[in-house]
Amino acid sequence: MKREEREREPSLGMINFEKRKYPSSSVTLPVGYWQIDKSRSRPGQAIDISEGGLLLQPSEPLEIGRVLGLTLFITSGLDLDIIEAVTQVEVVWQDTHVGKDGAYRVRVKFVDIPPEDMDKLSPLLKL
């Protein structure tokens, strides 16, 4: 086997790091989310955000594949912008280890977000 081929082959014990399509930015944003089949909104917090979605700290465990409605509360100076991704987000990853504080973490992707709301997010994103 050629050396080049060996270097490209994965070796046992190698960690498979997630490759993200979009860079993320650390944030601390209050959010409201709700399961589509239920109308009651629950509080949560966005921990990081990217053009493709965000890391959410919900107040309950959420399974992969769950579709949610989401409202982001973003402050810009003295103004409070509310971005409502009414058209849903989807849970694509969940942390299997609950933190010491009992917090859950899930990554959600934007299924459909209006362009005007993406424009409001752009100051938070590393574009």
trRosetta pair geometry for C-beta under 8 A, 3 or more apart (Angstrom, degrees):
i j d omega theta_ij theta_ji phi_ij phi_ji
1 5 5.2 -116 -179 81 94 126
1 6 5.5 107 124 -57 121 96
2 5 4.7 93 62 5 85 104
2 6 7.1 -153 95 -6 45 86
3 6 5.7 -57 -150 36 35 111
3 7 6.4 34 155 -21 68 106
4 7 5.9 -57 -150 33 30 111
4 8 6.7 20 156 -12 63 109
5 8 6.1 -65 -154 39 31 106
5 9 6.6 36 152 -31 66 104
6 9 5.8 -50 -149 22 35 114
10 14 5.3 -129 -169 47 89 148
11 14 5.1 110 64 -37 71 114
20 23 7.1 120 102 -87 127 31
20 24 6.9 -61 166 -22 166 100
20 50 7.0 -133 173 -101 133 176
20 52 7.6 -168 -172 40 95 141
21 52 5.7 90 70 -51 112 152
22 50 4.0 139 107 165 115 121
22 51 4.3 -145 -141 44 153 93
22 52 4.4 169 16 -7 132 104
22 125 7.9 -41 172 -154 121 117
23 50 6.3 178 92 -124 32 112
23 125 7.9 120 82 -173 85 79
23 126 4.8 -56 101 73 126 119
24 48 4.4 58 158 153 125 121
24 49 6.3 156 -154 76 86 24
24 50 4.0 -71 -92 -57 74 105
24 54 7.9 130 -139 -121 116 52
24 55 7.4 58 -168 -12 154 106
24 126 7.7 45 103 21 8 110
25 48 6.3 171 82 -158 34 82
25 49 5.8 -24 58 61 85 78
25 50 7.2 143 8 -82 69 59
25 124 5.7 -172 74 162 141 72
25 125 6.0 -160 -2 -119 128 31
25 126 5.3 147 -65 -23 105 93
26 47 7.2 -41 -145 159 70 64
26 48 5.2 -47 -101 -100 44 91
27 46 5.6 -1 90 111 114 105
27 47 7.0 133 66 154 65 16
27 48 6.1 128 21 -118 79 33
27 49 5.2 5 12 2 136 109
27 54 7.9 -52 49 -141 124 119
27 124 5.9 12 -81 -161 138 124
28 45 6.6 -14 -159 -176 68 116
28 46 7.4 162 -145 79 20 68
28 47 7.2 12 -96 -120 59 45
29 45 6.7 148 74 -162 45 64
29 46 4.1 -3 57 48 102 112
29 49 7.3 26 12 -42 137 132
29 72 5.8 12 145 -161 138 93
29 73 6.3 172 -179 65 90 65
29 74 6.2 -18 -133 -88 129 68
30 43 7.0 -39 -163 -157 96 96
30 44 7.8 133 -164 80 53 44
30 45 6.1 -42 -107 -105 44 72
30 46 7.9 -42 27 13 5 83
30 73 4.8 -10 74 47 93 124
31 43 7.4 129 79 -164 55 50
31 44 4.7 -31 72 75 102 91
31 45 6.3 165 17 -101 92 17
31 46 5.4 93 -35 -33 125 90
31 56 6.7 -69 55 -132 155 103
31 70 6.1 -20 -173 -165 121 92
31 71 6.3 154 -162 80 66 56
31 72 5.5 -26 -106 -102 92 56
31 73 6.9 -163 -86 9 39 82
32 41 4.3 10 177 179 114 126
32 42 7.0 147 -158 67 64 33
32 43 6.3 -39 -103 -100 66 49
32 44 7.3 145 -106 25 18 83
32 70 7.4 153 83 -157 53 44
32 71 4.3 3 54 52 97 110
32 73 7.8 68 -8 -30 89 105
33 41 6.8 137 66 -153 21 74
33 42 5.9 -33 67 61 74 85
33 44 5.4 4 7 11 115 134
33 56 7.1 49 -43 -164 152 147
33 58 6.4 -66 52 -113 141 105
33 68 4.9 2 -173 174 109 133
33 69 6.7 160 -156 82 57 55
33 70 4.9 -9 -106 -104 86 72
33 71 7.4 -158 -72 24 45 67
33 89 7.9 -65 -130 47 115 121
34 38 6.2 -134 -179 91 94 81
34 39 6.4 6 180 -167 148 23
34 40 6.2 165 -128 83 111 38
34 41 4.7 -69 -60 -96 110 56
34 42 6.6 138 -88 8 59 77
34 68 6.5 146 71 -161 35 81
34 69 4.9 -8 57 54 90 104
35 38 4.6 45 69 33 99 101
35 66 6.8 -61 -121 -176 97 113
35 67 7.8 93 -154 81 63 58
35 68 6.1 -55 -98 -108 43 75
35 69 8.0 -14 65 16 1 81
36 67 5.1 -2 -13 101 132 101
36 68 6.8 -144 -36 -112 80 23
36 69 6.2 119 -87 -28 68 91
36 88 6.7 -1 -76 -104 123 118
41 71 7.3 -8 -140 19 136 122
42 58 6.8 50 108 -164 126 93
42 59 5.2 -135 166 42 115 118
42 60 6.7 -41 173 5 165 111
43 59 5.7 64 72 -35 71 134
44 56 5.5 18 153 -176 140 99
44 57 5.8 167 -172 83 86 55
44 58 4.5 -36 -107 -109 129 49
44 59 5.9 -127 -82 -19 74 79
45 56 7.4 146 78 -159 41 57
45 57 4.5 -11 61 56 91 109
46 49 5.7 28 166 -63 131 102
46 54 4.7 -32 -143 168 110 143
46 55 6.9 109 -164 72 62 56
46 56 6.0 -37 -101 -101 59 64
46 57 7.7 -167 -82 16 12 80
46 72 6.5 11 -23 -123 144 104
47 54 7.6 142 45 170 59 92
47 55 4.4 -55 61 97 103 109
47 56 7.2 -174 7 -92 89 12
47 57 5.6 85 -41 -27 111 106
47 105 7.1 -22 7 -130 149 109
48 54 6.4 -179 91 -154 49 71
48 55 4.6 39 42 24 86 115
49 53 7.8 -134 -146 119 57 33
49 54 4.4 -17 -106 -105 69 103
49 55 7.7 -117 -62 22 43 70
49 121 6.9 -133 156 -162 137 113
49 124 5.5 14 77 132 137 128
49 125 6.8 -92 114 -82 99 77
50 53 6.3 10 59 52 91 51
50 54 7.0 174 21 -82 64 53
50 125 6.6 91 -148 -127 38 100
51 118 7.5 47 -146 -151 80 109
51 121 7.7 141 -109 115 55 130
51 125 5.6 71 -61 -142 80 147
51 127 7.3 90 -62 -93 124 91
52 109 5.5 -36 158 -138 89 90
52 110 6.3 -156 179 24 36 94
53 89 6.5 119 -133 -151 99 114
53 92 7.3 116 60 19 178 126
53 107 6.3 85 116 172 132 82
53 108 5.0 -159 -168 100 119 54
53 109 3.9 -87 -61 -110 138 40
53 110 5.3 -162 -85 -15 67 69
54 72 8.0 125 -15 -92 163 127
54 89 7.9 -38 35 -144 90 154
54 107 7.4 -164 103 -148 31 62
54 108 6.1 -3 58 57 70 90
55 105 6.3 -2 -180 -169 99 102
55 106 7.6 167 -156 87 56 34
55 107 5.3 -34 -101 -98 67 75
56 70 8.0 -105 -96 -122 142 131
56 105 7.2 152 81 -154 47 53
56 106 5.3 -21 64 67 97 82
56 107 7.3 151 16 -106 79 22
56 108 5.5 24 -7 -1 127 113
57 103 5.3 -17 -160 -176 114 116
57 104 6.6 142 -158 76 58 57
57 105 5.6 -26 -98 -97 71 70
58 61 7.7 145 83 -95 120 11
58 62 5.5 62 35 -16 161 120
58 104 5.4 -34 61 81 81 119
58 106 6.2 3 -1 19 114 115
59 104 7.7 120 -154 32 3 112
60 104 6.8 -23 108 15 16 152
61 94 7.4 59 -162 -161 84 140
61 104 5.3 -170 -92 -112 55 149
62 66 5.0 -115 -178 50 96 152
62 68 7.4 -17 -149 -54 149 131
62 91 5.1 -166 129 -83 114 155
62 94 6.7 -168 78 -99 69 123
62 104 7.1 126 11 141 79 143
62 106 5.1 -46 65 -43 112 163
63 66 5.4 112 65 -34 68 111
63 91 6.7 130 98 89 33 147
63 94 7.0 -62 -131 -32 31 152
64 91 5.4 -135 -121 116 36 99
64 92 6.5 45 -144 -150 92 18
64 93 6.9 30 -102 -85 107 18
64 94 5.9 -120 -55 -8 84 107
65 90 6.9 -23 -148 -173 26 103
65 91 6.4 -32 29 69 25 91
66 90 7.2 159 81 -154 42 59
66 91 4.5 27 50 16 88 125
67 88 5.2 -6 -176 -162 100 131
67 89 7.4 160 -155 80 57 38
67 90 5.3 -27 -101 -99 68 79
67 91 7.9 -124 -67 6 27 78
67 111 7.1 12 -137 -36 101 153
68 88 6.5 138 74 -149 38 74
68 89 5.3 -24 66 63 92 87
68 90 7.5 164 19 -91 76 28
68 91 7.0 72 -10 -38 113 90
68 108 6.7 -59 43 -127 122 146
69 84 7.9 2 174 -175 98 88
69 85 7.1 177 -165 91 55 71
69 86 5.9 2 -145 -139 108 45
69 88 6.0 -59 -87 -93 54 61
69 89 7.8 120 -128 17 12 80
70 84 7.5 168 97 -156 50 49
70 85 4.6 5 67 55 96 109
70 88 7.6 95 5 -145 91 27
70 89 5.0 17 -9 3 136 125
70 108 7.2 149 -60 113 151 158
71 82 6.3 -10 -173 -174 105 98
71 83 7.1 156 -161 84 54 49
71 84 4.7 -16 -109 -108 85 77
71 85 7.4 -163 -82 24 34 67
72 82 7.4 156 81 -161 52 48
72 83 4.3 -8 59 62 103 102
72 84 7.7 -160 26 -75 65 32
72 85 7.2 50 -8 -12 100 101
72 121 7.7 48 84 -91 159 101
73 80 6.4 -14 -171 -172 92 104
73 81 7.8 152 -162 82 44 50
73 82 5.8 -18 -107 -108 66 73
73 83 7.9 -160 -73 26 22 72
74 80 7.4 145 80 -163 42 54
74 81 4.7 -23 73 68 96 98
74 82 7.6 171 27 -89 74 23
74 83 6.1 31 1 -5 118 110
74 120 6.5 148 57 154 149 107
74 121 7.5 -157 -66 -97 161 57
74 124 7.1 -104 -132 -42 130 134
75 79 6.9 155 -157 86 60 49
75 80 5.4 -32 -101 -104 74 65
75 81 7.4 169 -97 20 20 74
76 79 5.2 -16 66 67 82 101
76 81 6.0 28 3 -9 110 115
76 123 6.9 89 -110 54 118 158
81 120 5.3 -164 152 -160 148 129
83 117 4.6 115 -153 -153 103 101
83 120 5.2 -175 -82 88 119 138
83 121 6.5 62 -108 -57 171 91
84 117 7.3 -114 52 -106 44 139
85 88 6.8 -106 137 39 95 9
85 89 5.9 54 112 -42 142 97
85 110 6.2 -112 -144 -131 145 94
85 112 7.8 150 -170 84 91 54
85 113 5.0 -43 -122 -106 104 93
85 117 6.6 161 -81 142 71 160
87 111 6.4 -136 128 86 85 97
87 112 3.8 -67 127 83 134 106
87 113 6.8 -164 58 -80 112 35
87 114 7.4 124 4 -38 129 78
88 111 4.5 -10 97 42 95 134
88 112 6.5 45 51 35 81 87
89 108 4.0 50 152 160 124 126
89 109 6.4 168 -161 77 81 34
89 110 5.7 -47 -107 -102 87 41
89 111 5.9 -172 -109 -5 26 89
90 108 6.2 155 72 -155 30 80
90 109 5.6 -18 58 54 87 86
90 111 5.4 87 -18 -62 101 109
91 94 6.6 23 174 -59 119 97
91 106 5.0 -34 -138 174 106 134
91 107 7.4 111 -155 75 58 46
91 108 5.5 -45 -90 -96 48 82
92 107 5.5 -55 65 97 88 94
92 108 6.7 131 8 -124 85 28
92 109 5.2 43 -20 -13 136 106
93 106 6.5 159 87 -161 58 59
93 107 4.0 21 50 36 108 111
94 104 7.5 -27 -159 -177 98 100
94 105 7.2 143 -159 91 53 57
94 106 4.7 -20 -103 -106 74 87
94 107 7.8 -138 -67 19 36 69
95 98 7.3 126 107 -81 107 40
95 99 8.0 16 122 -36 149 83
95 104 6.8 170 53 -168 104 54
95 105 4.0 45 -4 62 132 100
95 106 7.1 -118 3 -70 77 45
98 102 6.0 3 162 -145 121 37
98 103 6.8 163 -166 67 77 39
98 104 6.2 -36 -116 -86 92 61
99 102 6.9 -56 75 16 74 15
99 103 4.6 -1 42 48 121 92
99 105 7.6 72 -24 -22 110 110
110 113 4.4 -36 -171 -23 133 119
113 117 5.2 -111 173 84 95 123
113 118 5.5 114 113 -59 114 92
113 121 8.0 9 151 -6 148 143
114 117 4.7 89 65 7 85 104
114 118 7.2 -152 97 -6 44 86
115 118 5.4 -53 -146 36 37 113
115 119 6.5 45 152 -25 66 100
116 119 5.5 -44 -152 28 35 118
116 120 7.0 38 148 -19 61 99
117 120 5.5 -48 -154 31 40 113
117 121 6.7 38 147 -18 66 104
118 121 5.5 -54 -151 37 38 113
118 122 6.8 62 148 -48 64 89
119 122 5.6 -28 -155 -5 35 121
120 123 8.0 -49 174 16 38 96
121 124 5.5 -67 -172 42 63 111
121 125 6.0 54 138 -27 89 113
122 125 5.6 -63 -141 35 38 112
122 127 6.3 -14 -155 -22 88 143
